[in-house]
Amino acid sequence: MCNELRQQILEDFNMIDKGSVTEKLLEACFALDAIGEKAINDIRTWFVEHMLAPYIELFSSGKQEAGFQNTKRRFAWYKRVMKEARQPKNGESCALFDIFPEQWQMAQLYTYEFCRMTKLHIDEILSTQQLDVTLIIETMHQTIEFENELCKQFDGANQKIRN
């Protein structure tokens, strides 16, 4: 029965972009809490992958925007998505991140995965391309500024992100 409920909840989450379902998903999260850690982690993983799919599409290796010179655009993409996820959409009663219980740390997990993926992309660029030193230094400064913003944003969120 738990597996059936978990599957139904995942199907409900698949409707997240298709209309006003936040109240239903909010209740579904309470059910997942009762089912247990595996169910919670499955939804957390699904949600982060769902949120990062457009990022991968836009910035993965071989894409026009994937270049090292577009690192600042990656950070701007992240900031835009985070802002949208923290504000209710038209007709919704709560913001996307508000659907999840605070202890699930969805914003932190999303940010962690964004940074991890960005690091992998940049590592690949650095290992396969000759880059101008000025561009590298400029990108380093942008990255440090972005990291400082993240530290301020998540100040006090020092619990484990991954279980």
N, C-alpha and C positions, 0 to 999 in steps of 0.2 A: 504494500500500500504506500509506503514512503517513497519507493522508486517511482510509482505512478504519479504521486503528488509532485515530486521533484521534476519529473518530465513535464507535467502540466505547467508548472511554474516557469520552467525554461521556455516553453512555447509562449507563455504570456510575456516573458521578457523579450522574445523575438518580435513582439508587436510594439516595442518601446518607441520606435520612430513613426508609427502609423496612427497616432491619435492619442486621445486623452485616456491614459491607462495608469497614471501615477498612483491613484488611490488603490487600485487593485494590486499594483506591484509593491506598494508600501505594506499592505496586508500579507502579501506573499513572502516578504522578507521575515515577518514574524513567524510564519510557518516554517521557513528554512531554519530559523534559529532553533525551533523545536526539533527539527529533523536531525540536525547535527552539523559538525564541522565539514564533512565531505560535501554536503549539499551547499553550504555557505561558500566553500572554496570553489566549487564548480561554477556558481553564479558569479563570484568575484572574477574568476579567470575569464569567463565568457564576456562579462561586461567590459573588462579592460581590453580584451581583444576586439570587441565590437567598437569601442571608442577609438582605438588606434588603427583600425582598418583604413580609414581615409588617409591617415598619416603615412602608412606604409605605401599606399597607392601613389601618393604624391612624392614622397621623398626616398623611396628605396632605390637601391643601386640600379643605374641605367636610366632612371627617370630624369627629365629635364631639370627639375628642382633639386636633384640629389647632390649637386656640387657643393664643395666645401665653402664656396663664396655665399651660399644660401643658408648658412648655419643660423644667421639671425632670423631668417624667415621661419625656420623650424621653431624657434623660440616664440615668435609672434603667433604661429599656428597654435602652439600649446596654450598660450595666454588667452587667445580667442575662445578656444574650446573650453577651457576652465571657466572663463567668465560665463559662457552660455550654459554650462552645466550647473552653475551656482545660482542661476536666475530662472524662475518659472517661465515656461513658454506660454504663449497665448492660450488661455483657457485652462491651464494646468493649475492645480492648487499648491504644488510644491516644485522645487527645482529638482533636476535629475539626481544630483548627489544626495539630496535630502530624502530620497526614497529609501536609502540604506541606513541601517542602524549605525550610529557614530563609531561604535567599537569595530566595525568592519573596515574602517579607515580607507574608504574607496578613493578619495582624492589623493591620499598618500600613495596608495598602490598604483593608481593611474600615473601619478607623477614618477614614481620609481620606474615603472615599465617604459614610460616615455624616455626617461634619461638613459635607461639601459639600452633601449633600441637605438637612440641617437648615438650613444657611444659606439655601438657596433657599426653603425653606418660610417661614422667619422674614422674609426679605426681602419675600415676597409679603404676609405678614400686616402688616408695617410700612407697606407701600405702599397697602394697601386699607382699613385700619382705624384709627380714632382710639383711642389707648390711654392709659390713666392713667399719668402720669409715675412714680408710685410703683411700679407694676407693671413698667415698663420698667427702672427702676433695680434692682429686686429680681431681675429676670431677667438683667440684666447681671452682677450679683454671682454668680448661680448659674452663668452661662456662664464667667466668669473662673475660678471654682473648678473647674469641669469641665475647662477648658483646662489648668489647673495639674496636675490629676490625670493628664491625658493626657501632659503633658510628663514627669512622673515615671515613668509607665508605659513610655514609649518612649524614655527617656533613653539615649543612645548609638545609637539607631536613626536615624542621620542620613544614610543612603544615600537615593538617589532611590527614591520609592515607585512612580512610574509609569515605564515604559520608553518 
